[in-house]
Amino acid sequence: MPAIKLSGNETVLQKAAVNELSGSLRGQLLTRGDAGYDDARTLWNAMHDRHPALIARCADVQDVSTAVNFAREHELLLAVKGGGHSFPGKSVCEGGMMIDLAGMKTVRVDPDRRRAYAGGGALLYDLDKASLDHGLVTTAGVVSHTGVGGLTLGGGFGRLNRKYGLTIDNVVSARIVTADGKIRRISADEDPDLFWGIRGGGGNFGVVTEFEFALHPTTRRMLGGNIVWPVSKARDVLAFFAEYATGVSDDMYVAPFMVAPPGTEGIIGIDVLFCGDPAAGEKELAPLRSFGQPAEDGVTMVDYLEYQTQFDGAEAHGRRNYIKNGMVREFTPGLIDGMIEGFTLDPNTSLFFHTAGGVVAEVGDTDTAFPHRKAVTMIGIGSTWTAPAEDKQRIAELRRRWALVEPHTGGFYANLREETASRTEKNFGPNYDRLVALKNAYDPMNLFRLNANVTPTV
Ligand SMILES: Cc1cc2nc3c(=O)[nH]c(=O)nc-3n(C[C@H](O)[C@H](O)[C@H](O)COP(=O)(O)OP(=O)(O)OC[C@H]3O[C@@H](n4cnc5c(N)ncnc54)[C@H](O)[C@@H]3O)c2cc1C
């Protein structure tokens, strides 16, 4: 069977070796034409239509170890798929091998210890649901069909991050299969360096088959909703927001967005979630609600689990997507100008934020591999469409708009942007050298390279 190696060269896999691999997995080994093959190789972003030679649909950690050993021994190009939401399509490869974790998505909760144990292929909904069933919660992102694996390894912004930190700040331990095929349990006490590296360093160091998360007691009913103004008021709203957001408590999450739903002249909205006492939330929210006569104020008591799914439809699978983002330390007038200039009435393009601060900023830039602790927010511009013929023009247009915003940002969120090796190095900032040392120790052949890649130097 023809396959592609890490070097990019072609190789031929012997039938006997492939059969032996297939026979040794508890899960399935899929090749072109097998039932389930197309489903397994398909990512959320339809831009990445690739055909791995082999897909190992792993059923357990031993399967993952077997698959990693096979890929390493045959020097195969290797992709690891968690939830499949990589914008740049890092979780599928052409001609190499894919390790698909969709069969490892169970989330188990220990309510007494306040811990969730999430499989490497779990989705955010699985984590939120299992935790909330016990009156517990941790930080998860804002679209519930996103994968826990990729989101966590790169950082993990979510509506509760000001209260509980990024998703990585809640990881207590992980089980990982490293490039040598070894299964390791890592934590602050076991392989602490590696544990540091997986919290922000992406999939560079192996396949995480289970995350142990700290959970926090919560109610499901919270104060949440969107406050919306016509886009003509964007400058005033954003200037007010810049001031307002610096004074809110860690219970409050407020994240602006700008979009032009069909039939409107464009809106500036603020996504609100308050996870503390609703009466205190009402009080904190009052100045925002009364600013500039909003066109719509949808803030009310919501069910948090449901609220976490509100963008699921708008962010549906199978469309073509392109995105840029940057980290913002200060909400300056220049940034506001850039946003307003960058805004478009195209209903398929939106500006959005992941607001940070609070507990996110209490962790030091070098305490985990995630280097942007002091940013108050991440800003992104994303565009979505269906016809491949539009790719070139859509991407060029988005880049043009992003160029108006980018000068007001510093660094980027690697989970939502692909970059050159030198920009990736710069983006990891003070953490890069330590990441390289880890890569040299745990993955000197760069088996795990389809990610925000740290290039080994040995
Ligand atoms: C619709 C949408 C909404 C999003 N919302 C948010 C948000 O609210 N907050 C936020 O922080 N980010 C958000 N993101 C970005 C998200 O964090 C990244 O896209 C992330 O990579 C998705 O993880 P995944 O497991 O679904 O992706 P995949 O495509 O499966 O993987 C992405 C990368 O992670 C690696 N990987 C995945 N799982 C594992 C694992 N178990 N072990 C080792 N490596 C692994 C892959 O090899 C690949 O390099 C969103 C993305 C999308 C598309």
The ligand as a MOL file (V3000), in Angstrom:
LIG
                    3D

  0  0  0     0  0            999 V3000
M  V30 BEGIN CTAB
M  V30 COUNTS 53 58 0 0 0
M  V30 BEGIN ATOM
M  V30 1 C -16.4250 26.3490 15.7520 0
M  V30 2 C -15.2160 26.5380 16.6200 0
M  V30 3 C -15.3420 27.1360 17.8660 0
M  V30 4 C -14.2290 27.3170 18.6870 0
M  V30 5 N -14.3870 27.9100 19.9140 0
M  V30 6 C -13.3170 28.0210 20.7330 0
M  V30 7 C -13.4580 28.5470 22.0500 0
M  V30 8 O -14.5420 28.9300 22.4780 0
M  V30 9 N -12.3490 28.6170 22.8330 0
M  V30 10 C -11.1220 28.2120 22.3900 0
M  V30 11 O -10.1650 28.2880 23.1480 0
M  V30 12 N -10.9580 27.7120 21.1480 0
M  V30 13 C -12.0190 27.6080 20.3200 0
M  V30 14 N -11.8530 27.0930 19.0640 0
M  V30 15 C -10.5130 26.7130 18.6130 0
M  V30 16 C -10.1880 25.3230 19.0990 0
M  V30 17 O -9.5870 25.4200 20.3760 0
M  V30 18 C -9.2240 24.6230 18.1260 0
M  V30 19 O -9.7950 24.5790 16.8500 0
M  V30 20 C -8.8730 23.2310 18.6240 0
M  V30 21 O -7.7190 22.8050 17.9610 0
M  V30 22 C -9.9910 22.2520 18.4110 0
M  V30 23 O -9.6840 21.0180 18.9830 0
M  V30 24 P -10.1850 19.6650 18.2970 0
M  V30 25 O -9.7610 18.5450 19.1630 0
M  V30 26 O -11.6080 19.7790 17.9220 0
M  V30 27 O -9.3650 19.7340 16.9470 0
M  V30 28 P -8.5670 18.6880 16.0630 0
M  V30 29 O -8.7320 19.1800 14.6720 0
M  V30 30 O -8.9400 17.3010 16.3350 0
M  V30 31 O -7.0820 18.9150 16.5520 0
M  V30 32 C -6.4620 20.1740 16.5750 0
M  V30 33 C -4.9890 19.9860 16.9370 0
M  V30 34 O -4.8850 19.3840 18.2300 0
M  V30 35 C -4.2740 18.0900 18.1430 0
M  V30 36 N -5.0170 17.2000 19.0400 0
M  V30 37 C -6.3570 17.1030 19.1890 0
M  V30 38 N -6.6610 16.2310 20.1640 0
M  V30 39 C -5.4890 15.7540 20.6200 0
M  V30 40 C -5.1370 14.8250 21.6350 0
M  V30 41 N -6.0650 14.2240 22.3770 0
M  V30 42 N -3.8240 14.5730 21.8480 0
M  V30 43 C -2.8710 15.1960 21.1120 0
M  V30 44 N -3.1450 16.0860 20.1440 0
M  V30 45 C -4.4420 16.3620 19.9060 0
M  V30 46 C -4.3650 17.7180 16.6810 0
M  V30 47 O -3.3480 16.8440 16.2970 0
M  V30 48 C -4.2410 19.0640 15.9950 0
M  V30 49 O -2.9030 19.4730 15.9330 0
M  V30 50 C -12.9560 26.8920 18.2310 0
M  V30 51 C -12.8250 26.2900 16.9820 0
M  V30 52 C -13.9380 26.1100 16.1810 0
M  V30 53 C -13.7820 25.4800 14.8360 0
M  V30 END ATOM
M  V30 BEGIN BOND
M  V30 1 1 1 2
M  V30 2 1 2 3
M  V30 3 2 2 52
M  V30 4 2 3 4
M  V30 5 1 4 5
M  V30 6 1 4 50
M  V30 7 2 5 6
M  V30 8 1 6 7
M  V30 9 1 6 13
M  V30 10 2 7 8
M  V30 11 1 7 9
M  V30 12 1 9 10
M  V30 13 2 10 11
M  V30 14 1 10 12
M  V30 15 2 12 13
M  V30 16 1 13 14
M  V30 17 1 14 15
M  V30 18 1 14 50
M  V30 19 1 15 16
M  V30 20 1 16 17
M  V30 21 1 16 18
M  V30 22 1 18 19
M  V30 23 1 18 20
M  V30 24 1 20 21
M  V30 25 1 20 22
M  V30 26 1 22 23
M  V30 27 1 23 24
M  V30 28 2 24 25
M  V30 29 1 24 26
M  V30 30 1 24 27
M  V30 31 1 27 28
M  V30 32 2 28 29
M  V30 33 1 28 30
M  V30 34 1 28 31
M  V30 35 1 31 32
M  V30 36 1 32 33
M  V30 37 1 33 34
M  V30 38 1 33 48
M  V30 39 1 34 35
M  V30 40 1 35 36
M  V30 41 1 35 46
M  V30 42 1 36 37
M  V30 43 1 36 45
M  V30 44 2 37 38
M  V30 45 1 38 39
M  V30 46 1 39 40
M  V30 47 2 39 45
M  V30 48 1 40 41
M  V30 49 2 40 42
M  V30 50 1 42 43
M  V30 51 2 43 44
M  V30 52 1 44 45
M  V30 53 1 46 47
M  V30 54 1 46 48
M  V30 55 1 48 49
M  V30 56 2 50 51
M  V30 57 1 51 52
M  V30 58 1 52 53
M  V30 END BOND
M  V30 END CTAB
M  END
